[in-house]
Amino acid sequence: MPFSIDCRDKCTREINRLLREAIAEGHEHIELQYPDARHNLAVALLRPVRVVVNGSVGYYCGGMMDGGHIEVHGSAGWGAAEAMLNGTLLIDGNAGSGVAASIRGGVVVVRGDAAARAGVAMKGGTLLIGGNCGYMAGFMMQKGRMVICGDAGDALADSMYEGVVFVGGRIASLGNDAVIEEPTAEDRAWLHELLVTYRVPGPTAFRKVVSGRKLWNFDRREWEIWRAAL
């Protein structure tokens, strides 16, 4: 049986303290009841514990995590899983701005839509969005892979370095130095496995967005390209 924490009439600090105490006592499956969209829940989990949140969460859920597994049976506010090192965050509903920002590893799954700036400054890991996402997704991605099953907003993959973005729907506009190329057979096999693993319905085909590499090294002769990026 999972260990249960009733979040009603408790502040975020107390909830997180009870969560850490339960982990220290050896509980490996913990459920948070009635979270009422509180901010900063289940941050900095450093053990492979499973935390199920039965309801929506506020800002920065699962941030700075290293090895935990969080399931949110609801939606999430801004910055979910920000700066995550490893682990998984599964969001059944929608996610606010900046989901998976600066993650270095692990997997973040949003089964609904994601707002603006999804996956900005990613340095590794995988972000899977089952629906649509807003503008500037993948901005300045260093590494990692983002999969958008629906439509992507303006300035997709702006100033991206070695990240890769797959889009199943419409792209409103590409960002600076972002180009489209054909997915490889290995890409298609990986996408299929990812969607099956996390039970996310996907489109029949994806487009692959990568860096055009014109912004990798400054060249005074290409100032117009840099001015647009800045």
N, C-alpha and C positions, 0 to 999 in steps of 0.2 A: 504493500500500500504506500502511495506517495505521502510525504510529509506536507501538511497544508498550513499556510499562513493566511490568516484573515487580515486583509489590509484596511478594513474599515476602522475609522477613528485612530489611525496611526499615520505619523509623518513618514516621509521617504527615508530619513535616516534610521528610524526605528525598524522599518521593514527590511532595509538592507542589513541592519545589524542582526535581526532574527534569521535572515537568509544565511549570513555567514556563520552564525552559530550552528544552524542546522547542517551546513556543509562540514564544519569542524567535527560535529558529532557523527559523521559518517553517512548521512542521508545522501543518496545519489539521485533521487527523484523528488523534486519539491514543486508544489503548486502554490501560486499566489492567487488568492480569491479576492474579488471586488477591488481591482487596482484603481478603478476610477480615473484612468488617464494621468496618473501621477508621473512626474518627471524623474529621470535618473534611476530608474529601477534596474536592479541586477547588473550594476556596472562592475568592471574589474573582476570578473569571475576568473580565477586562475586554476581551477581544477575541472576535470571532465564530468561535471555534474549536469543533470538535465533539469531545467527550470521551465515550467509551463505557466504562462500568465493567462488566466481565464478572463479576458477582457482587454480593452484598449489601454495603451500606455502613452505617456507624454514624450517629452524630449529626451534624447540621448540614452534610450534603453540599450543595454548591452554594450555600452562603450568601453573601450580599453580591455576587452575580454581576451583571454588567452586559453582556449581549450574548452570552454563551456558550450552547452547546447541549450538555446532558448527558443521556445515556441510561444508566439503571441497569438492568441485566439481572438483577434480584433485588429485594430489599426494602430499605427505608431506615428508619433510626432517627429519633429526635426531631429536629424543627426543620429538616427538609430545605427548602432554598431560602429560609431565613429572611432577611428584609431584601433580597431580590433586587430590583434595579432594572429589569432587562430580561433577556430570554433565555428559554430553555425548559429545563425539567427533566422528563424522562419516566421514571417508575418503573414497571417491569413488574409488581412484586409489591405488597406492602402498605407503608404508611407509618406511622411512629409518631406520637406526639403533636405538635401544633403545626406540621404541614406547611404551608408557604406563609405562615407568620406574618409580618405586617408587610411583605409584598411591595408594591412600588409599580408594577410592570408585568410584562410577560412572561406566560408560561403554565406552569403546573405541572400535570402529569397523573399521577394515581395510578390504574393500571389495576385494582388490587385494592381493599382496604379501607383506610380511614384511621382512626387512633385519635382520642382526644379533642382538642378545641380546634383543629381544622383551620381554617386561614384566619383566625385571630384577628388583629384590628387591621390587616387588609388595607387598603391605601391605593390600590389599583389592581390591574390585572392580572386573570388568570383562573385559578381552581383547578377542575380537573375530576377527580372521583372516580368511578371506574367501579363501585365496590361500595358498601358501607355506611360510615358514619362515626360516631364517638362523640359524647359530650356536648359542649355549648357550641361547636359549630362556628359560625364567623362572629361570635364574640363581639366587639363593638365594632368591626365593620367600618366603615371610613370610606368607602371606595369599592371598586369592583371587582365581579366576578361569580364566584360559586361554583356549581358544578353537581354534584349528588349523584345518581347514577343509582339507587342503592339506598335503604336506610333511613337516617334521621338520628336521632341520640340526643336526649336531653333538652336543654332550654334552647337550642334552635336560634335563632341570630341574636339572642341576648340583647343589648340595648342597642345595636343596630346603627343606623348613621346612613344614609349613602347607598349602602351596599352592596345587592346583590341576590343571593338564593339560590334556586336551582331544585332541586326535590326530586322524584325519580321514584317513590320508595317511600313507606314509612310515616314519619311524623314522631312521635317519642315525645312531645314537648311543645315548644311555642314558648317562646322566652325573653321577657323583659320588652320590651314595646312592639313586638313582631314580629307582623305580620298577613299573611294570605294574600290574594292577588288573582289574577285571571285573567291568564295570559301573553298578550301581544299577538301578532299575526301576525309582527311583526319579531322578537320573542323566539323564536318557534318556528323561524323560518328560521335564526336565529343558532345555536340549539341543534343543529339538524340538521347545519349546516356544521361546527360544532365536533366533534361525534361522528364524522362521516365523516373529517375531517382527521386526527384522532388515533386512528382505528380502535378506538373504544370502543363496544361494544354498549349501546344505550340503551333505556329504556322507551318505550311508545307515547305517553305524555303526562307532563308535569311540572306541579307546582304552583309558584307564584312567591311567595316570601316577601320582604317589604319592611318598612321601618320605619313604624310608626304615627305617628311624629313627635311623640309626647307628651313625649319626653325631650329634645327638641332645645333647649328653652329652659326653665330652671327657673321654676316657678310655685308659690309657697307654698300655693296652694289645691289643688294636686295632690300634696301631700306623700306620700300613701299610695303613689302610683305610684313616686315617687323612693325611698321607703324600701325598697320591694321590690327595686328595681334595685341599691341600695347594700348 
